[in-house]
Amino acid sequence: MKAYNTKEWFTFIFRLHKADTVQKLFPMMIAIGIYGAVIAFLELDFMNLGQESFAKNLTIIHSLLGFVLSLLLVFRTNTAYDRWWEGRRLWGQLVNSCRNLAIKLNAILLTEDQLNREFFSDHLSLFANVLSAHLAKEETRLLLDETAHPELYSVDTEHLPNHISNVIYKRANELLRKGVLLPEHLILLNPELSSLADVCGGCERIKNTPIPFSYALFIKKFIFFYVMSFPFGFVFSLSYFVIPVLIFIFYVLVSLELIAEEIEDPFNKDNNDLPTGKIAANIAKNVREILG
């Protein structure tokens, strides 16, 4: 995620960065400009159409459809941002759950019980890191002490967050059987232990449920036909100035769609995605500090 100062206005206006849609759309903007120039030449110079041409009435259709298109794009961007914000809320819930679980374990476990303290500290940190990699579709297996935790490497599983959550839950029940934890302790820890799978499931729901195909396809087709038909009517009132206007309209409309596509999947490594790696690092730092 890109960190920035929200109070810097002019530096934003004149700065180009990796996620800027100008760089992505520049070839298309050039092509659209050439297309607009060809249409203007054909209507104004080659065919010598004047104000009496029926084509000038197309501006009425664009005025009506422009309002509809603006409503669609507002709904599109709001829906994408809701998905981004829900992902941030889920990761905030994970931070709170890991901290609360570490605080409760710190109060329950004996100070000299370093083995169990290190186990929960390592695995809570590992869960956050593996979940971040899992959501970004990275195949990785972060290392722990193989001698102390051989069970993590003996299981061949594609869903590492579930496996690590399962290992943590098994250790808690093992400590219950040994008498290190009392039944009321497990009841106290259960909400935070269950929330690990809840957060993972909520993030996977966002990751694996894109916007409906028909809706996304309709918006793209709507933008395409709106932009491609724009110069036919407005060329009579704007003349060749229709070229930069067409390029600007194309840039604005398509940029909104590109931004929505990027933020509706907030778990990748793009500039506008959630900083899940940094959040996982903060979780590791917090739980190690609490559990010593």
Buried (B, 14 or more C-beta within 10 A) or exposed (E): BEEEEEEEEEEEEEEEEEBEBEEBBEEEBEEBBEBBBEBBEBBBEEEEBEEEBEBBEBBEEBEEBBEEBEEBBEEBBEEBBEBBEBBBEBBEBBBEBBBBBBBBBBEBBEEEBEEBBBBBBBBBBBBBBBBBBBBBEEEEEBEBEEEEBEEBEEEEEEEBBBBBBBBBBEBBEEBBEEEBBEEEBBEBBEEBBEBBBBBBEBBBEBBEEEBEEEBBEEBEEBBEEBBBBBBBBBBBEBEEEBBEBBBEBBBEBBBBBBBBBBBBBBBBEBEEBBBBBEBBBBBBEBBBEBBE
